């Protein structure tokens, strides 16, 4: 029986990498230069990655102690460049690598976003992807005239309308709208271009978009929601789900749930790709890899890890006893991260201070070992029904991606788990996703769960 092909995405900041990635002895400090991103893109393309994925937020984290001082001091969540120009640089350096950027539905407008991603899709030959987020920090709201984020359900309701309007804008031109007949002087077919004329609770958009329909129809949609509202939103709209899990068992349960939700929405479950995070630490032996991880972990100050965790859960953890357990929190920013931390902390009996140390250098997916051991672990997750591939998270850049590309990718290729060359041009082709027909948004927008 032929093995399923593994999809690989590379998770990387447009800025310093993670909480302490900048502090690693082999880390480059050139993250404010164009050449840095172009070089990483070429490394990923040589290794036949499906895409590079850039997270983003619209604020300096203020979650720990109500100040941005910890974020600046420790580098947790800052600085961040605008991902769109960074992806444009990476697009120019490559011909196949997919290009995913995070943009919030909370503090952008559908017309601007649809135009930007459609433009990137055209200019890259069909390689653009949008990671849809609803924002998870009050600090983001405070940069846009609000005291705090709206409730989660309200954020997802707005995101639902945002996706509908954006897809309508992407569909406002037909695939055959452009004629460009020099002899007749006809540039396009106006009868195939439709106004949007959307009036809703959150948005009023006339349209049409000023950009013809893009090579992929819609850029690939990525989503990482793990709350019930987030899961159902992803099951309807997403092509790729990015998630993180502390155990194989929870990953298998999440994978099965998301595939079932997609089926309930009338979708082919195989058209929804689930990519758990995998932070790889590679050594010549298992002992060498563990020593490398311990050395990396020793770079973490507990307050730095807690700053990052406070940023993710949108709760000031400095209010709690650092030598006590992880507190029970009602409303959190990124629910998936919170559940993952709770699972690990309860199992290991960690104090909040110890959680900070662990969280600053956490190894998602238990990917510490020799190249063969890491390939074995990835294959196990695939065979167990936990993943369609992985979101590779580097401890430091660019060396960690280079190490993975040179040492792990060849083993995956030898096992028939990864492509050895690209067979398509667009990101949808890399991922085995069908191109949405014009009007696909209507079906998804009108569906309800039985």
ROPAKOL-442916 format. One record per residue (C-alpha): residue in three letters; x, y, z. Coordinates in steps of 0.02 Angstrom, whole numbers. Each point is the difference from the previous one (the first is absolute). Layout:
<recs>
[rec ALA, [X, Y, Z]]
...
</recs>
This chain:
<recs>
[rec UNK, [0, 0, 0]]
[rec UNK, [71, 169, -51]]
[rec UNK, [35, 118, 143]]
[rec UNK, [-87, 168, 11]]
[rec UNK, [110, 146, -51]]
[rec UNK, [49, 116, 140]]
[rec UNK, [-29, 187, -17]]
[rec UNK, [127, 116, 81]]
[rec UNK, [-18, 183, 46]]
[rec UNK, [134, 106, 82]]
[rec UNK, [-55, 108, 147]]
[rec UNK, [108, 155, 13]]
[rec UNK, [-18, 175, 69]]
[rec UNK, [30, 154, -103]]
[rec UNK, [115, 53, 139]]
[rec UNK, [94, -85, 141]]
[rec UNK, [-41, -186, 13]]
[rec UNK, [-103, -50, 151]]
[rec UNK, [41, 48, 178]]
[rec UNK, [186, -38, -2]]
[rec UNK, [37, -50, -179]]
[rec UNK, [98, 161, -21]]
[rec UNK, [113, -53, 146]]
[rec UNK, [56, -167, -74]]
[rec UNK, [187, 0, -41]]
[rec UNK, [-37, -48, -181]]
[rec UNK, [-143, 124, -27]]
[rec UNK, [17, 138, -128]]
[rec UNK, [-40, 175, 59]]
[rec UNK, [-41, 60, -176]]
[rec UNK, [-190, -12, 11]]
[rec UNK, [-18, 181, -53]]
[rec UNK, [82, -34, -169]]
[rec UNK, [-81, -58, -162]]
[rec UNK, [141, -122, -37]]
[rec UNK, [-39, -96, 161]]
[rec UNK, [-176, -45, -60]]
[rec UNK, [54, -34, -179]]
[rec UNK, [131, -124, 61]]
[rec UNK, [-124, -91, 113]]
[rec UNK, [-126, -11, -142]]
[rec UNK, [129, -80, -115]]
[rec UNK, [46, -126, 135]]
[rec UNK, [-182, -50, 22]]
[rec UNK, [-29, -14, -187]]
[rec UNK, [153, -111, -25]]
[rec UNK, [-76, -114, 133]]
[rec UNK, [-169, -1, -91]]
[rec UNK, [-99, 78, 142]]
[rec UNK, [-181, 40, -43]]
[rec UNK, [6, 174, 76]]
[rec UNK, [76, 125, 119]]
[rec UNK, [-119, 64, 134]]
[rec UNK, [21, 168, 89]]
[rec UNK, [-102, 35, 158]]
[rec UNK, [-41, 178, 50]]
[rec UNK, [-83, 111, 129]]
[rec UNK, [-44, 184, 2]]
[rec UNK, [73, 50, 168]]
[rec UNK, [150, -8, 114]]
[rec UNK, [-49, -129, 132]]
[rec UNK, [-50, 80, 166]]
[rec UNK, [-73, -154, 83]]
[rec UNK, [134, -28, 134]]
[rec UNK, [-10, 136, 132]]
[rec UNK, [-101, 114, -115]]
[rec UNK, [158, 64, -86]]
[rec UNK, [92, -31, -161]]
[rec UNK, [166, 1, 97]]
[rec UNK, [12, -192, 13]]
[rec UNK, [-33, -20, -186]]
[rec UNK, [140, 121, -43]]
[rec UNK, [119, -66, 133]]
[rec UNK, [-19, -184, -43]]
[rec UNK, [-54, 11, -182]]
[rec UNK, [-162, -95, 28]]
[rec UNK, [-117, 47, -141]]
[rec UNK, [99, 147, -67]]
[rec UNK, [53, 74, -117]]
[rec UNK, [-111, -48, -147]]
[rec UNK, [13, 65, -177]]
[rec UNK, [-153, 12, -112]]
[rec UNK, [-8, -176, -75]]
[rec UNK, [-63, 52, -173]]
[rec UNK, [158, 89, -62]]
[rec UNK, [104, -140, 79]]
[rec UNK, [-97, -128, -102]]
[rec UNK, [23, 104, -156]]
[rec UNK, [188, -12, 25]]
[rec UNK, [-14, -188, 25]]
[rec UNK, [-110, -15, -155]]
[rec UNK, [131, 88, -106]]
[rec UNK, [134, -121, 62]]
[rec UNK, [-98, -159, -43]]
[rec UNK, [-114, -76, -131]]
[rec UNK, [-99, -133, 95]]
[rec UNK, [-2, 34, 188]]
[rec UNK, [-170, 45, 70]]
[rec UNK, [-14, 164, 96]]
[rec UNK, [-116, 17, 150]]
[rec UNK, [-30, 159, 101]]
[rec UNK, [-103, 30, 156]]
[rec UNK, [-126, 142, -11]]
[rec UNK, [-136, 36, 128]]
[rec UNK, [-184, 16, -44]]
[rec UNK, [-20, 109, 154]]
[rec UNK, [100, 150, -59]]
[rec UNK, [5, -5, -189]]
[rec UNK, [-128, 25, -138]]
[rec UNK, [-55, -134, -125]]
[rec UNK, [35, 107, -154]]
[rec UNK, [180, 41, 47]]
[rec UNK, [36, -179, 50]]
[rec UNK, [-79, -77, -155]]
[rec UNK, [100, 118, -110]]
[rec UNK, [166, -34, 89]]
[rec UNK, [-13, -189, -3]]
[rec UNK, [-67, -7, -178]]
[rec UNK, [146, 109, -54]]
[rec UNK, [124, -114, 88]]
[rec UNK, [-82, -152, -78]]
[rec UNK, [18, 73, -175]]
[rec UNK, [178, 61, 23]]
[rec UNK, [58, -166, 76]]
[rec UNK, [-85, -109, -130]]
[rec UNK, [-132, -69, 120]]
[rec UNK, [95, -25, 163]]
[rec UNK, [-90, 113, 125]]
[rec UNK, [-84, -55, 161]]
[rec UNK, [-92, 97, 135]]
[rec UNK, [6, -54, 181]]
[rec UNK, [-165, 63, 70]]
[rec UNK, [4, 60, 181]]
[rec UNK, [-124, 98, 104]]
[rec UNK, [134, 78, 113]]
[rec UNK, [26, -63, 177]]
[rec UNK, [78, 143, 100]]
[rec UNK, [-82, 152, 78]]
[rec UNK, [159, 94, -48]]
[rec UNK, [-51, -19, -183]]
[rec UNK, [-172, 73, 35]]
[rec UNK, [80, 147, 88]]
[rec UNK, [94, 47, -159]]
[rec UNK, [-166, 18, -91]]
[rec UNK, [-107, 102, 118]]
[rec UNK, [-69, -140, 110]]
[rec UNK, [32, -33, 184]]
[rec UNK, [0, -188, -21]]
[rec UNK, [-40, -136, -125]]
[rec UNK, [-182, -41, -35]]
[rec UNK, [-61, -168, 69]]
[rec UNK, [59, -155, -96]]
[rec UNK, [-171, -36, -78]]
[rec UNK, [-12, 179, -64]]
[rec UNK, [176, -11, -73]]
[rec UNK, [-45, -158, -94]]
[rec UNK, [-164, 72, -60]]
[rec UNK, [96, 147, -73]]
[rec UNK, [128, -120, -76]]
[rec UNK, [-139, -101, -81]]
[rec UNK, [-68, 155, -85]]
[rec UNK, [176, 56, -45]]
[rec UNK, [34, -166, -89]]
[rec UNK, [-164, 9, -96]]
[rec UNK, [35, 177, -62]]
[rec UNK, [181, -39, -43]]
[rec UNK, [-48, -154, -99]]
[rec UNK, [-133, 100, -93]]
[rec UNK, [132, 129, -45]]
[rec UNK, [117, -137, -62]]
[rec UNK, [-146, -65, -104]]
[rec UNK, [-50, 170, -70]]
[rec UNK, [101, -35, -158]]
[rec UNK, [-26, -157, -102]]
[rec UNK, [141, -112, -56]]
[rec UNK, [-34, 57, -178]]
[rec UNK, [-27, 187, 34]]
[rec UNK, [163, 56, -79]]
[rec UNK, [5, 5, -191]]
[rec UNK, [140, 124, -41]]
[rec UNK, [-34, -8, -187]]
[rec UNK, [109, 135, -75]]
[rec UNK, [-82, -12, -172]]
[rec UNK, [-177, 33, 64]]
[rec UNK, [51, 110, 145]]
[rec UNK, [-100, -107, 123]]
[rec UNK, [92, -16, 166]]
[rec UNK, [-130, -98, 98]]
[rec UNK, [-177, -69, 7]]
[rec UNK, [-100, 116, 114]]
[rec UNK, [-147, -121, 5]]
[rec UNK, [110, -123, 97]]
[rec UNK, [52, 125, 134]]
[rec UNK, [-124, 14, 145]]
[rec UNK, [-20, 127, 138]]
[rec UNK, [2, -66, 178]]
[rec UNK, [-134, 113, 72]]
[rec UNK, [19, -72, 175]]
[rec UNK, [-89, 80, 147]]
[rec UNK, [21, -94, 164]]
[rec UNK, [19, 21, 186]]
[rec UNK, [186, 42, -8]]
[rec UNK, [39, 48, -180]]
[rec UNK, [-73, 96, -145]]
[rec UNK, [96, -34, -162]]
[rec UNK, [-54, 48, -176]]
[rec UNK, [137, -83, -104]]
[rec UNK, [49, -67, -121]]
[rec UNK, [182, -30, 40]]
[rec UNK, [124, 92, -112]]
[rec UNK, [104, -159, -26]]
[rec UNK, [-50, -143, -117]]
[rec UNK, [-35, -172, 73]]
[rec UNK, [162, -73, 65]]
[rec UNK, [88, -158, -61]]
[rec UNK, [-62, -103, 149]]
[rec UNK, [-177, 68, -6]]
[rec UNK, [17, 38, 185]]
[rec UNK, [171, 5, 85]]
[rec UNK, [20, -149, 116]]
[rec UNK, [-89, 31, 166]]
[rec UNK, [94, -48, 160]]
[rec UNK, [-80, 2, 172]]
[rec UNK, [54, -48, 176]]
[rec UNK, [-157, 13, 107]]
[rec UNK, [-17, -136, 132]]
[rec UNK, [-153, 61, 97]]
[rec UNK, [-169, -72, -53]]
[rec UNK, [-37, 159, -99]]
[rec UNK, [174, -3, -76]]
[rec UNK, [-13, -182, -51]]
[rec UNK, [-166, 22, -85]]
[rec UNK, [61, 156, -90]]
[rec UNK, [152, -95, -61]]
[rec UNK, [-103, -150, -54]]
[rec UNK, [-103, 113, -114]]
[rec UNK, [134, 115, -71]]
[rec UNK, [176, -65, 27]]
[rec UNK, [109, -98, -121]]
[rec UNK, [138, -23, 129]]
[rec UNK, [-11, -8, 189]]
[rec UNK, [152, 43, 106]]
[rec UNK, [-8, -75, 175]]
[rec UNK, [111, -54, 144]]
[rec UNK, [-16, -148, 117]]
[rec UNK, [90, -62, 153]]
[rec UNK, [-36, -183, -37]]
[rec UNK, [-34, -115, -146]]
[rec UNK, [-167, -47, 78]]
[rec UNK, [-69, 177, 1]]
[rec UNK, [66, 25, -178]]
[rec UNK, [-94, -154, -61]]
[rec UNK, [-161, 59, 84]]
[rec UNK, [16, 174, -75]]
[rec UNK, [36, -68, -174]]
[rec UNK, [-152, -114, 5]]
[rec UNK, [-112, 140, 64]]
[rec UNK, [54, 122, -137]]
[rec UNK, [-22, -127, -140]]
[rec UNK, [-173, -43, 67]]
[rec UNK, [-49, 184, 12]]
[rec UNK, [56, 28, -181]]
[rec UNK, [-107, -148, -56]]
[rec UNK, [-152, 70, 93]]
[rec UNK, [20, 159, -101]]
[rec UNK, [-8, -100, -162]]
[rec UNK, [187, 10, -32]]
[rec UNK, [120, -137, -50]]
[rec UNK, [102, -24, 161]]
[rec UNK, [157, -26, -104]]
[rec UNK, [-18, 180, -59]]
[rec UNK, [38, 58, 177]]
[rec UNK, [184, -26, 45]]
[rec UNK, [49, -9, 184]]
[rec UNK, [180, 53, 40]]
[rec UNK, [53, -14, 184]]
[rec UNK, [149, 99, 60]]
[rec UNK, [166, -93, 10]]
[rec UNK, [151, 82, 81]]
[rec UNK, [149, -103, -54]]
[rec UNK, [167, -14, 93]]
[rec UNK, [120, -111, -98]]
[rec UNK, [154, -87, 70]]
[rec UNK, [126, -130, -56]]
[rec UNK, [-67, -113, 139]]
[rec UNK, [-154, 6, 110]]
[rec UNK, [110, 58, 144]]
[rec UNK, [77, 137, -107]]
[rec UNK, [-172, 62, -53]]
[rec UNK, [-60, 5, 181]]
[rec UNK, [156, 93, 52]]
[rec UNK, [-32, 128, -138]]
[rec UNK, [-178, 23, 61]]
[rec UNK, [58, 20, 181]]
[rec UNK, [127, 130, -52]]
[rec UNK, [-137, 93, -93]]
[rec UNK, [-118, -14, 148]]
[rec UNK, [134, 69, 115]]
[rec UNK, [-3, 162, -99]]
[rec UNK, [-179, 32, 57]]
[rec UNK, [-37, 113, 148]]
[rec UNK, [-165, -54, 80]]
[rec UNK, [-69, 177, -18]]
[rec UNK, [35, -6, -187]]
[rec UNK, [-102, -159, -20]]
[rec UNK, [-139, 71, 107]]
[rec UNK, [0, 158, -104]]
[rec UNK, [-28, -106, -155]]
[rec UNK, [-134, -106, 85]]
[rec UNK, [-89, 154, 70]]
[rec UNK, [0, 70, -177]]
[rec UNK, [-78, -159, -69]]
[rec UNK, [-135, -19, 133]]
[rec UNK, [-30, 189, 16]]
[rec UNK, [10, -11, 190]]
[rec UNK, [127, 83, 116]]
[rec UNK, [78, -152, 84]]
[rec UNK, [108, 110, 113]]
[rec UNK, [-157, 21, 108]]
[rec UNK, [15, -181, 55]]
[rec UNK, [121, -90, 116]]
[rec UNK, [146, -50, -111]]
[rec UNK, [37, -149, 113]]
[rec UNK, [-180, -59, -8]]
[rec UNK, [-88, -99, -138]]
[rec UNK, [-66, 64, -165]]
[rec UNK, [-161, 94, 43]]
[rec UNK, [-168, -47, -71]]
[rec UNK, [-48, 134, -126]]
[rec UNK, [-174, 32, -67]]
[rec UNK, [30, 108, -154]]
[rec UNK, [166, -19, -90]]
[rec UNK, [74, 64, -162]]
[rec UNK, [66, -156, -88]]
[rec UNK, [-99, -143, 76]]
[rec UNK, [104, -136, -83]]
[rec UNK, [161, 62, 82]]
[rec UNK, [-86, 12, 169]]
[rec UNK, [-68, -178, -9]]
[rec UNK, [170, -65, -56]]
[rec UNK, [87, 86, 147]]
[rec UNK, [-129, -65, 124]]
[rec UNK, [21, -178, -63]]
[rec UNK, [189, 5, 16]]
[rec UNK, [6, 95, 164]]
[rec UNK, [-124, -115, 87]]
[rec UNK, [91, -155, -62]]
[rec UNK, [172, 64, 53]]
[rec UNK, [-59, 90, 159]]
[rec UNK, [82, 164, -50]]
[rec UNK, [-9, 166, 89]]
[rec UNK, [-39, 157, -98]]
[rec UNK, [184, 49, 6]]
[rec UNK, [50, -171, -69]]
[rec UNK, [-133, 17, -134]]
[rec UNK, [81, 163, -54]]
[rec UNK, [168, -87, -20]]
[rec UNK, [-78, -142, -99]]
[rec UNK, [-113, 109, -107]]
[rec UNK, [142, 110, -57]]
[rec UNK, [86, -149, -81]]
[rec UNK, [-141, -126, -18]]
[rec UNK, [23, -139, -126]]
[rec UNK, [-166, -26, -87]]
[rec UNK, [-29, -175, -66]]
[rec UNK, [143, -77, 101]]
[rec UNK, [119, 19, -147]]
[rec UNK, [168, -15, 89]]
[rec UNK, [119, -131, -69]]
[rec UNK, [104, -60, -144]]
[rec UNK, [-63, 34, -178]]
[rec UNK, [-64, -179, -8]]
[rec UNK, [-91, 15, 167]]
[rec UNK, [-84, 161, -53]]
[rec UNK, [-53, -78, -166]]
[rec UNK, [-66, -151, 99]]
[rec UNK, [-102, 116, 112]]
[rec UNK, [-73, 93, -148]]
[rec UNK, [-44, -163, -87]]
[rec UNK, [-84, -63, 159]]
[rec UNK, [-109, 155, 10]]
[rec UNK, [-49, -19, -182]]
[rec UNK, [-39, -186, 18]]
[rec UNK, [-98, 29, 161]]
[rec UNK, [-120, 122, -82]]
[rec UNK, [66, 153, 90]]
[rec UNK, [65, 103, -146]]
[rec UNK, [5, 33, -187]]
[rec UNK, [172, 76, 25]]
[rec UNK, [87, 121, 117]]
[rec UNK, [32, 182, 37]]
[rec UNK, [187, -4, 31]]
[rec UNK, [49, 126, 135]]
[rec UNK, [184, 45, 6]]
[rec UNK, [87, 32, 165]]
[rec UNK, [113, 126, -90]]
[rec UNK, [21, 65, -177]]
[rec UNK, [58, -33, -128]]
[rec UNK, [107, -145, 63]]
[rec UNK, [-141, -109, 70]]
[rec UNK, [-94, -1, -167]]
[rec UNK, [162, -37, -91]]
[rec UNK, [36, -145, 118]]
[rec UNK, [-175, -72, -22]]
[rec UNK, [10, 18, -189]]
[rec UNK, [170, -85, -12]]
[rec UNK, [-23, -138, 128]]
[rec UNK, [-185, -45, 21]]
[rec UNK, [-78, 39, -169]]
[rec UNK, [110, -127, -96]]
[rec UNK, [-58, -138, 118]]
[rec UNK, [-183, 47, -24]]
[rec UNK, [28, -1, -188]]
[rec UNK, [85, -170, 5]]
[rec UNK, [-150, -69, 93]]
[rec UNK, [-119, 69, -131]]
[rec UNK, [-79, 120, 124]]
[rec UNK, [54, 160, -88]]
[rec UNK, [13, 61, -177]]
[rec UNK, [172, 10, -78]]
[rec UNK, [-54, 135, -123]]
[rec UNK, [-151, 112, -23]]
[rec UNK, [-126, -67, -125]]
[rec UNK, [-113, 153, -3]]
[rec UNK, [16, 188, 5]]
[rec UNK, [-132, 64, 121]]
[rec UNK, [-10, -27, 186]]
[rec UNK, [-168, -85, -23]]
[rec UNK, [84, -124, -115]]
[rec UNK, [139, -32, 127]]
[rec UNK, [-131, -36, 134]]
[rec UNK, [-113, -106, -111]]
[rec UNK, [-143, 127, 14]]
[rec UNK, [-128, 33, -135]]
[rec UNK, [-17, 175, -70]]
[rec UNK, [-163, 81, 63]]
[rec UNK, [-129, 33, -134]]
[rec UNK, [-68, 176, -14]]
[rec UNK, [-141, 14, 127]]
[rec UNK, [70, -131, 118]]
[rec UNK, [-22, 125, 142]]
[rec UNK, [-189, -10, -18]]
[rec UNK, [-6, -186, 40]]
[rec UNK, [114, 17, 152]]
[rec UNK, [-91, 154, 63]]
[rec UNK, [-172, -80, -8]]
[rec UNK, [45, -169, 75]]
[rec UNK, [-54, -42, 175]]
[rec UNK, [54, -146, 108]]
[rec UNK, [-132, -138, 4]]
</recs>
